[in-house]
Amino acid sequence: MVVDFEALYHSAFKVFGSRALWNVRELDKPAPEDALVVARFLRVEGNLAARRLAEEIERACRAAH
């Protein structure tokens, strides 16, 4: 099953928004580049689960290109 980067992007804000994405604004229609920015913040500011989500976002962005 392939999950698109937009769904993962919004999931990141729902799950990790206040902890890892406190300084990033959620966009309604993110581009792959926006999702990659979120993935970077998840890796730096988040825990192991956030890092795993970051990997999923990165895979989905590569698949979208």
Secondary structure as UniProt FT lines:
FT   HELIX           5..20
FT   TURN            22..23
FT   HELIX           32..45
FT   HELIX           48..64
//
